[in-house]
């Protein structure tokens, strides 16, 4: 009777082991190549720079005009000749011109410029796996080694 019980237990263990092993028989493969895949993107970053420009401005136009008018009036009063007012206006304008009477005008603004930068990021691994019947291409985030055994889920 003890032989029958051991025989039945042995048979159960042997058949369960064979059925468990046959589960992995067709669902595995060997890694034959690995290629890391990266993505390159261009990023444009804006930068702002504060720029100031200095300009010299002659702002004595009013003085020149007033000097010309006063010279014209004086020229007309002193001489009754034709053209004396124009000569007086020219002389009055030349006296009113002051070369040292210029001012600095500063104009400031923000200038935006852009810089381009290439960034390369890791995406995934492209893995070729040899199975019993074919070669399968997989996409994985796990870094396998060549000759690693991979088990597939059904």
KADA-V948567 format. One record per pair of residues at least 12 apart in sequence whose C-alpha atoms are under 7 Angstrom apart, sorted by the first residue. I is the first residue (numbers start at 1). GAP is how many residues later the second one is. D is the distance in whole Angstrom. If there is no record, write none. Layout:
i=<I	I>
gap=<GAP	GAP>
d=<D	D>
This chain:
i=<27	27	28	28	28	28	28	29	29	29	29	29	29	30	30	30	30	30	30	30	31	31	31	31	31	31	31	31	32	32	32	32	32	33	33	33	34	34	34	34	35	35	35	36	36	36	37	37	37	37	37	38	38	38	38	39	39	39	39	40	40	40	40	41	41	41	42	42	42	42	43	43	43	44	44	44	44	45	45	45	46	46	46	46	47	47	47	48	48	48	48	49	49	49	50	50	50	51	51	51	51	52	52	52	52	53	53	53	54	54	54	54	55	55	55	56	56	56	56	57	57	57	57	58	58	58	59	60	63	64	64	64	65	67	67	67	68	68	68	68	69	70	70	71	71	71	71	72	72	72	72	73	74	75	124	124	124	125	125	125	125	126	126	126	127>
gap=<124	125	103	121	122	123	124	100	101	102	120	121	122	99	100	101	117	118	119	120	96	97	98	99	115	116	117	118	96	97	98	114	115	94	95	113	91	92	93	94	90	91	92	88	89	90	85	86	87	88	89	82	83	84	85	81	82	83	84	78	79	80	81	77	78	79	74	75	76	77	73	74	75	70	71	72	73	69	70	71	66	67	68	69	65	66	67	62	63	64	65	61	62	63	59	60	61	57	58	59	60	54	55	56	57	53	54	55	50	51	52	53	49	50	51	46	47	48	49	45	46	47	48	43	44	45	43	41	33	29	32	33	28	25	26	29	21	22	24	25	20	19	22	17	18	20	21	13	14	16	17	12	14	13	15	16	17	14	15	16	18	12	13	14	12>
d=<6	5	6	7	5	4	6	6	5	4	6	5	7	5	5	7	5	6	5	6	7	6	4	6	5	5	5	6	6	6	7	5	6	6	5	6	7	6	5	7	6	5	6	6	4	6	6	6	5	6	7	6	5	4	5	6	5	6	6	7	6	4	6	6	5	6	7	6	5	6	6	5	6	6	6	5	6	6	5	6	7	6	4	7	6	5	6	6	6	4	6	6	5	6	6	5	6	6	6	6	7	7	6	4	6	6	5	6	6	6	4	7	6	5	6	6	6	5	6	6	5	6	7	7	5	7	6	7	6	5	5	6	7	5	5	5	4	6	5	4	6	7	7	4	4	6	4	4	6	5	4	6	7	5	7	6	5	6	5	6	7	6	5	7	6>
